[in-house]
Amino acid sequence: MNGLHKLRKEFSVSGIVDFEILLYMALISNVSSGKVEGDDTVYALCSCKRDDLYDIFATWDESEIDKAVDALLHKGLIFMDTEGGIYAGEIRGSRFFPFNAESSIADAAIEKLREAIKSFEKPRSALRRSRGRFIAEQINTYIDRGISEMTPGDFTTLFTYLYEIFTGGETYTVRNKTEYYQTTNILKAYDKFTTFAILVEGTLNYPAYDRRGVPTLTRVSVMKDTIFGALSRGDGSKDYMREVDDEREGF
């Protein structure tokens, strides 16, 4: 047991740092590799289970512990299995990647996307409006289910919708198997919420990063660090669609 698992409520640090933060730091301080049934991802499994927390942090009320755990779950920093196992990140190779909380850049990306869909539906075409509603429904399915639950394939499909919005109606064709798995490359470097934001920003605001042609999944993947840097600085644009000279009907 490390020092963080020996904390007591009367310690001075407990009066300075919120218990939710102390609990989270204790959880991620001792993890091992673990898997969830039906999921090939290697997760960071905390050394203690949910019920163990009441003994480890015995000087706190159970209600305080429950409140802190619920807050971490709500923020997406941990999840639990049916046996009370606590998972706080992913293990990729020899590195530990904590889950990121549902970040503000993901929230901003969702708002950008909704604005872009509204713009996509503006032309007075029943077909365009119908297609816009379909795209919105598909994307809302991902959001309602939880971005944290999206698979690499879901992110690839998301890109095809983003491309269609950007071009004003062109269908994107994934060129080969290598390109199909480009979203996996982004996920190796960033959590799912950041990946979502990178795809939205990198596709809908593509001219800010590359003036050549139209976005491809491979190109957005290559530019992921540049895009993330712009998002982190708040440099993303509010111009989400390429100007189109004609109204396309070919969905």
Backbone torsions as a table, in degrees:
resi	resn	phi	psi	omega
1	MET	NA	128.6	180.0
2	ASN	-86.9	176.5	-175.0
3	GLY	-59.6	-34.3	-179.2
4	LEU	-66.0	-23.2	178.4
5	HIS	-86.5	1.3	178.6
6	LYS	-109.7	10.7	-178.9
7	LEU	-63.0	145.9	174.8
8	ARG	-129.4	153.6	-174.4
9	LYS	-63.2	-28.0	-177.3
10	GLU	-80.2	-8.0	177.9
11	PHE	-66.4	145.8	-176.5
12	SER	-59.7	-36.3	-178.7
13	VAL	-61.5	-28.6	-178.8
14	SER	-69.7	-21.6	177.2
15	GLY	-89.2	-11.3	-178.1
16	ILE	-101.1	-42.8	-176.1
17	VAL	-104.2	133.3	179.6
18	ASP	-58.2	141.4	-176.6
19	PHE	-61.0	-33.8	178.1
20	GLU	-57.1	-41.4	179.3
21	ILE	-69.8	-43.2	178.6
22	LEU	-60.3	-43.3	179.2
23	LEU	-62.1	-45.7	-179.6
24	TYR	-61.5	-44.2	179.4
25	MET	-62.5	-37.9	177.9
26	ALA	-66.1	-40.3	-178.8
27	LEU	-64.4	-44.6	-175.7
28	ILE	-82.2	-6.5	-178.6
29	SER	-77.3	-13.6	-177.9
30	ASN	-146.6	93.9	-178.5
31	VAL	-129.5	159.6	175.3
32	SER	-139.0	171.0	-179.3
33	SER	-71.1	137.9	178.3
34	GLY	-151.5	153.8	179.3
35	LYS	-126.0	154.9	176.6
36	VAL	-109.4	139.2	-178.1
37	GLU	-56.3	130.4	179.3
38	GLY	83.1	7.8	-178.6
39	ASP	-134.5	125.6	-178.5
40	ASP	-82.7	-7.2	-179.6
41	THR	-64.8	138.3	174.4
42	VAL	-92.0	111.4	-176.5
43	TYR	-96.8	162.3	174.5
44	ALA	-91.8	106.7	-177.4
45	LEU	-93.2	123.9	-179.6
46	CYS	-68.4	151.4	-175.1
47	SER	-69.7	-21.2	-179.2
48	CYS	-114.4	156.7	176.3
49	LYS	-99.2	172.4	-176.5
50	ARG	-53.7	-49.0	-176.3
51	ASP	-67.0	-25.3	179.2
52	ASP	-66.7	-24.7	-175.6
53	LEU	-62.4	-31.5	-179.4
54	TYR	-67.0	-30.9	177.3
55	ASP	-81.5	-41.4	-178.4
56	ILE	-64.7	-41.1	-178.7
57	PHE	-111.7	53.1	-172.3
58	ALA	-64.7	-22.1	-178.8
59	THR	-81.4	-5.4	173.3
60	TRP	-99.0	149.0	175.9
61	ASP	-66.5	149.9	177.9
62	GLU	-59.1	-34.7	179.9
63	SER	-65.0	-34.9	178.0
64	GLU	-68.2	-39.7	178.3
65	ILE	-66.0	-45.9	179.4
66	ASP	-60.0	-41.5	-179.7
67	LYS	-63.0	-42.7	-179.5
68	ALA	-67.3	-42.0	178.7
69	VAL	-63.2	-45.0	179.9
70	ASP	-61.6	-37.3	179.1
71	ALA	-65.7	-41.8	178.9
72	LEU	-66.1	-38.2	177.0
73	LEU	-64.8	-44.8	-177.9
74	HIS	-63.5	-35.5	-179.1
75	LYS	-80.4	-6.8	179.1
76	GLY	80.3	15.2	-179.0
77	LEU	-82.6	-20.9	176.2
78	ILE	-143.3	161.9	164.6
79	PHE	-142.4	164.4	-176.2
80	MET	-127.6	152.8	174.0
81	ASP	-95.0	-179.1	-174.8
82	THR	-69.0	-16.6	-179.8
83	GLU	-98.1	7.8	178.1
84	GLY	88.6	4.8	175.9
85	GLY	-66.1	141.2	-176.2
86	ILE	-111.9	127.3	-179.8
87	TYR	-114.5	131.2	-172.3
88	ALA	-124.9	15.9	179.7
89	GLY	164.8	-165.6	178.6
90	GLU	-124.3	150.2	173.9
91	ILE	-106.6	117.4	178.4
92	ARG	-120.9	109.8	-173.1
93	GLY	67.7	-119.5	178.1
94	SER	-108.0	9.9	-175.4
95	ARG	-107.2	145.5	178.2
96	PHE	-101.6	125.2	178.6
97	PHE	-115.7	105.6	176.7
98	PRO	-62.2	150.8	172.3
99	PHE	-65.8	140.6	172.9
100	ASN	-88.3	143.3	173.3
101	ALA	-64.4	156.5	177.4
102	GLU	-57.0	101.0	-168.6
103	SER	-76.7	160.8	179.4
104	SER	-64.7	-30.1	-179.9
105	ILE	-68.7	-30.1	175.8
106	ALA	-70.4	-41.3	177.4
107	ASP	-61.8	-42.5	179.4
108	ALA	-65.0	-37.1	179.6
109	ALA	-64.0	-39.0	178.7
110	ILE	-63.0	-42.3	178.7
111	GLU	-65.6	-41.2	177.0
112	LYS	-59.3	-43.1	-177.1
113	LEU	-65.6	-40.7	179.2
114	ARG	-64.5	-39.4	176.9
115	GLU	-64.5	-40.8	-179.1
116	ALA	-64.7	-38.8	178.7
117	ILE	-65.2	-39.4	177.3
118	LYS	-60.9	-42.0	178.6
119	SER	-65.4	-37.5	179.6
120	PHE	-62.1	-33.9	-176.1
121	GLU	-85.9	-6.5	-173.0
122	LYS	-63.1	-42.6	-179.3
123	PRO	-53.9	143.2	-175.4
124	ARG	-78.9	70.9	178.9
125	SER	-134.2	122.6	179.3
126	ALA	-60.4	-35.8	-179.3
127	LEU	-66.7	-41.8	179.3
128	ARG	-65.2	-43.7	179.8
129	ARG	-64.5	-39.9	178.7
130	SER	-63.9	-43.2	179.7
131	ARG	-66.5	-38.3	178.0
132	GLY	-61.9	-41.5	178.0
133	ARG	-64.5	-39.4	179.0
134	PHE	-62.6	-47.5	179.7
135	ILE	-60.5	-43.5	179.4
136	ALA	-60.3	-42.3	179.6
137	GLU	-63.0	-42.3	-178.9
138	GLN	-65.8	-43.0	-179.7
139	ILE	-69.3	-38.7	177.2
140	ASN	-62.1	-30.6	176.7
141	THR	-61.6	-44.1	177.4
142	TYR	-62.4	-45.7	-176.4
143	ILE	-66.9	-43.9	-179.0
144	ASP	-66.3	-38.3	178.3
145	ARG	-71.1	-27.9	179.8
146	GLY	114.8	123.6	178.4
147	ILE	-58.3	-31.9	-179.8
148	SER	-64.6	-16.9	-179.7
149	GLU	-94.8	-3.3	-177.8
150	MET	-69.7	142.4	178.2
151	THR	-97.6	166.3	174.6
152	PRO	-53.8	-38.9	177.8
153	GLY	-63.7	-37.3	176.7
154	ASP	-62.4	-41.2	179.7
155	PHE	-66.5	-35.8	176.8
156	THR	-64.6	-43.9	177.3
157	THR	-63.2	-40.7	176.4
158	LEU	-55.8	-43.4	180.0
159	PHE	-59.8	-39.8	-179.1
160	THR	-63.2	-35.5	176.3
161	TYR	-68.9	-41.0	179.3
162	LEU	-62.3	-41.3	178.9
163	TYR	-62.3	-41.6	-179.8
164	GLU	-63.5	-40.1	177.3
165	ILE	-65.5	-45.7	-177.6
166	PHE	-60.3	-43.7	-175.3
167	THR	-85.4	-9.7	-179.1
168	GLY	82.2	20.7	174.0
169	GLY	135.3	-3.5	180.0
170	GLU	-74.9	139.9	177.3
171	THR	-85.8	134.3	-179.8
172	TYR	-91.4	133.6	176.7
173	THR	-109.9	118.9	175.8
174	VAL	-68.0	123.4	-167.8
175	ARG	-73.7	-35.5	-178.5
176	ASN	-161.8	177.0	-177.4
177	LYS	-63.8	-36.1	179.7
178	THR	-61.0	-43.8	179.8
179	GLU	-67.7	-36.0	-179.4
180	TYR	-56.1	-34.7	-176.3
181	TYR	-94.3	13.7	177.8
182	GLN	-63.7	-30.2	178.0
183	THR	-65.5	-29.8	175.6
184	THR	-62.6	-37.6	178.5
185	ASN	-64.2	-38.2	177.2
186	ILE	-66.3	-41.3	-178.5
187	LEU	-67.6	-20.9	175.6
188	LYS	-71.0	-23.2	-177.0
189	ALA	-104.5	-26.4	-174.5
190	TYR	-136.3	156.8	176.1
191	ASP	-71.9	172.8	-172.8
192	LYS	-67.5	-35.2	179.6
193	PHE	-67.1	-41.1	178.2
194	THR	-68.6	-39.2	177.0
195	THR	-59.4	-43.0	177.2
196	PHE	-57.2	-47.9	-178.3
197	ALA	-65.5	-39.3	179.5
198	ILE	-62.6	-43.6	-179.9
199	LEU	-65.0	-43.1	179.9
200	VAL	-63.8	-51.9	-178.2
201	GLU	-65.8	-45.7	-175.4
202	GLY	-67.9	-24.4	179.6
203	THR	-92.8	-53.1	-175.5
204	LEU	-72.4	-24.8	178.4
205	ASN	-115.4	33.6	-174.3
206	TYR	-54.3	-42.6	-177.4
207	PRO	-59.6	-21.2	178.2
208	ALA	-70.3	-19.0	-176.3
209	TYR	-113.0	-23.8	179.9
210	ASP	-158.1	121.2	-178.4
211	ARG	-82.3	-5.4	-175.6
212	ARG	-87.4	120.2	169.6
213	GLY	59.4	-141.5	-177.7
214	VAL	-120.8	160.9	-177.2
215	PRO	-66.5	144.2	168.9
216	THR	-121.9	158.1	-179.2
217	LEU	-61.8	-39.1	179.0
218	THR	-64.1	-43.2	-177.9
219	ARG	-65.6	-43.0	178.6
220	VAL	-62.8	-39.6	178.3
221	SER	-62.2	-43.1	179.8
222	VAL	-63.0	-35.4	-176.0
223	MET	-89.8	8.6	-171.0
224	LYS	-53.9	-41.1	-177.7
225	ASP	-69.3	-38.8	177.3
226	THR	-64.2	-43.1	179.8
227	ILE	-64.5	-44.7	179.5
228	PHE	-61.7	-39.8	178.1
229	GLY	-60.2	-41.7	178.4
230	ALA	-66.1	-40.8	178.6
231	LEU	-64.2	-39.9	-178.9
232	SER	-66.0	-32.3	179.5
233	ARG	-87.9	-6.4	-177.3
234	GLY	76.6	27.8	-177.2
235	ASP	-91.6	2.2	-177.4
236	GLY	-62.1	151.7	-176.7
237	SER	-94.0	162.8	173.5
238	LYS	-102.6	6.1	175.4
239	ASP	-94.2	104.6	-166.8
240	TYR	-104.6	-4.4	-176.3
241	MET	-135.0	143.7	173.5
242	ARG	-69.7	144.8	174.4
243	GLU	-66.7	133.4	178.3
244	VAL	-119.7	135.9	-176.2
245	ASP	-83.9	-26.6	-178.1
246	ASP	-131.9	157.0	179.7
247	GLU	-90.4	120.8	-175.9
248	ARG	-89.8	139.9	-179.7
249	GLU	-112.7	0.0	-169.3
250	GLY	-90.1	67.1	177.1
251	PHE	-89.1	NA	NA
